[in-house]
Each structure stands twice: as structure tokens, then as C-alpha cells.
Amino acid sequence: MEAGQNNDSQLAIKVQFDKHPFLATLIKNPTHHFRSPWTQEVSQHLQSQFGKPGEEVFYRIVYRPGASGELMTIHKGPLTGLQTTSVVQGGRITSVAALEKVDGHVARNMIPMLLTMGALNSIHARLSYITDICTDIRNRQISGDKAKLERISEVIVDCFESLIEGDEKLNEANLRRVTNNTDDCFEILSALLDDLAVQHKAKEMDSESFDEYTGVAFNECRKLDRPTAAIRELMQHSVFAAYERYAAARACQVVLSGIYSPSNIGRHKRALEKARDSIRKVFNERLERHTRGADSLRRKINNLKHGYEELNWTAESAQRALNQQLSVIEKLESELHLLLDARIADFDGLAQIFRKGKFDIIVIEGAMIFSEQDSSALENESTLSIEGLPIKVQVASGPGIV
């Protein structure tokens, strides 16, 4: 899914570049494309400011029709390494390029919003559950703490939706709200972890456990007749609902604070990993017993291949049972990954887009294109800086662009 969305993003970037060839002179390494009602509002805001003086002024290079070559580079003096507007080819000046202003005044409180939308785009697939988180919780059987979890969900949704306002004071107030809710969510999560452990103990599995559809027959009494069904039942436990909201709340804290440093993202990620590991401990034990069952089937297959008898088994039936057992283990691992690890991957997505800490944002036709900055050119770039993350924001302007 993530690869598919990345392909869609790259296709959208290609469409924009084909439509407006001058974008290639503005942005060299496009990585993300994002269009939504939020980006359209940002675009309208920036367009309303277009032409007003501000801290930052950016230009695009415009060549004369038919001109070819590259910009002349200064080789001596204090400006060594910088380029001029003279176009050279084969060592001779063949034309002169012009500089056309392409951006307007960028209000400083817009920068965190731009960063936030870039981050949300990066993790959109895995945080999509935030949009219907309240509906989801009403469909689950959550005893005792349902009202608290619904209130936590509502706060998370409200805080994300208010980000479009771009108001620093509102973000600060919402950060306090979501932080308090995160603490409440962790308290509920801890109580549900205890309940999960109790239910796990009440449905103890055999040391070698086999999926109920492997066809394994036993002469002795077994502790669980349907061990896979018992695992899936535990995977419906309310602890996962609390964990979802805990992950969403911590992601919300990051984007509201506007602090995308590795240490801040890492702090939230470690807290989630601790909660994940506590849940995963229960399921690791149960899957380990399924794995022992698979090992037992492998031994039967090996014995049969070497001429030893296994009561009620043939090599073919044992292989079918092993295939079923391994398939079930793989499916359970995949489902647990979506329930647990994918929530932590949200923070990997946040870290990825801000790993280098320097990037450009092009705002064009109600959409945004993010690009990693060329490190070799950073010394010559004029940038804004929010929380130590230099960026450059441009409003692309050209024929037919609104």
C-alpha cells in the first residue's frame, strides 16, 4: 500500500512537471505531492499575500526562447562558485537570462502548518484511521472506559482538524489538551493490559499447539480445542483500541508541537514501543506454541521420509498440515503487525521526511510538492527556520497558474 501511494505521488509530480516545465528550475528532487482542502486553503492564503514585501524573496530563472547553455559560474573573488544570469555555451556568452519573482510574503505561522501537512502526507496511509476513530470505537466492545476513550478520540480528531487554522495559541492550547488525554489514555491502556494478561492465562495453550484446521488428531486431552480462534478472540481485546488512540495522541503531540527533531520523535516512538512490547508479549508466547507445533510436524515429515511410522500420518498429510500451520502463523503475524507495529511506523514516516532537516516546498494550483534540498547548494540558499529545520517555501507562478 505504501509503495502504491508513493507511485501515485510520483505520478502526480510528473503531471505537474509536464504541465509546467519551469518547475524543473525551481525544484530538483521532488519527493512528495499532496493535495487536499488544507493545501488549497494554504495556496489561497499565499496567493492573497502575493507581491507583498516580506522576509523572503525567491526567483525563477527565465531563458529567452531558443536559448541553450548553462549559467556562467564566477571563478574568482568573494563570489566564487556563484552563478550569474549570463548564459554560456562552449565557453562563450550566448544569451542573458532573467529573474522572475515567483513568491510572495510567507507568514511565519504558516510554516508549522506546511510542515504538519508534509508530515501527515508522509504517514497518511497509516494514520487514516484518525478520521473515523470515533465511529470505530463505537463498534468495539469496550467495558468501563468506553466514555473516556470516546472523549479521547474526539479530542484527537478536533486537534488534527484545527491545525488548518495555523494559529500558534490554538495549537498550544490543543497541545495541552492532547497531552492530558495521552496521559489518560495510557492509564486506561495499563488497566486493559492487566485484563489482557488475565484472559491470556484463562485460555492457556498446549506447549505444542496446532491450528484447528490442520487435521491433527490427539489421543490425550488438550487444553484448547480451537487455539487459533482463541488467539483471534484475544486480538479483539479492547487493549488494541486504547493502543490505537495512544499512538494517534502521541502523533498529534508531535505535529502540534512542531518539533520534528529526532530526539522528540524518538521519545514518542520509544513510549509506543514499550506499550507495544507489553501487548506483544502475550501473543509472542501463543505464537511460539504454534511454532513448536510446526516443528513437531516437520519432525513427523522427516521421520516418514526416513521410513519410520507415524500413527495416522502419511508424508503428504503431514505436509498439508504443516502448510496450514505455517499459513496461519504468517496471517496472525501480519494481523498483529497492522495492529501494533504499523502504528509505530507512523513515527518512522515522520522521521523520514524530516531526517535531513532541509527541504523545499512548492505551492502550486492548490497542491504542495516537497523536495529534499541539494546539500551542495545550501550555503547559497536564503531560508526560514522553525525549530532548527531550515526550509524554503515558494508559490509557483506562471501562465495559467492560480
C-alpha positions, 0 to 999 in steps of 0.5 A: 500500500505504501509503495502504491501511494508513493507511485501515485505521488510520483505520478502526480509530480510528473503531471505537474512537471509536464504541465509546467516545465519551469518547475524543473528550475525551481525544484530538483528532487521532488519527493512528495505531492499532496493535495487536499482542502488544507493545501488549497486553503494554504495556496489561497492564503499565499496567493492573497499575500502575493507581491507583498514585501516580506522576509523572503524573496525567491526567483525563477530563472527565465531563458529567452526562447531558443536559448541553450547553455548553462549559467556562467559560474564566477571563478574568482573573488568573494563570489566564487562558485556563484552563478550569474544570469549570463548564459554560456555555451562552449565557453562563450556568452550566448544569451542573458537570462532573467529573474522572475519573482515567483513568491510572495510574503510567507507568514511565519505561522504558516510554516508549522502548518506546511510542515504538519501537512508534509508530515501527515502526507508522509504517514497518511496511509497509516494514520487514516484511521484518525478520521473515523476513530470515533465511529470505530470505537463505537463498534468495539466492545469496550467495558468501563472506559468506553466514555473516556476513550470516546472523549479521547478520540474526539479530542484527537480528531478536533486537534488534527482538524484545527491545525488548518487554522495555523494559529500558534495559541490554538495549537498550544492550547490543543497541545495541552489538551492532547497531552492530558488525554495521552496521559489518560489514555495510557492509564486506561491502556495499563488497566486493559493490559492487566485484563489482557494478561488475565484472559491470556492465562484463562485460555492457556495453550498446549506447549505444542499447539496446532491450528484447528484446521490442520487435521491433527488428531490427539489421543490425550486431552488438550487444553484448547480445542480451537487455539487459533480462534482463541488467539483471534478472540484475544486480538479483539481485546479492547487493549488494541483500541486504547493502543490505537488512540495512544499512538494517534495522541502521541502523533498529534503531540508531535505535529502540534508541537512542531518539533520534528527533531529526532530526539522528540520523535524518538521519545514518542516512538520509544513510549509506543514501543514499550506499550507495544512490547507489553501487548506483544508479549502475550501473543509472542508466547501463543505464537511460539506454541504454534511454532513448536507445533510446526516443528513437531510436524516437520519432525513427523515429515522427516521421520516418514521420509526416513521410513519410520511410522507415524500413527495416522500420518502419511508424508503428504498429510503431514505436509498439508498440515504443516502448510496450514500451520505455517499459513496461519502463523504468517496471517496472525503475524501480519494481523498483529503487525497492522495492529501494533507495529504499523502504528509505530511506523507512523513515527518512522514516516515522520522521521523520514521526511524530516531526517535531513532537516532541509527541504523545499516546498512548492505551492502550486494550483492548490497542491504542495510538492516537497523536495529534499534540498541539494546539500551542495547548494545550501550555503547559497540558499536564503531560508526560514527556520522553525525549530532548527529545520531550515526550509524554503517555501515558494508559490509557483507562478506562471501562465495559467497558474492560480 
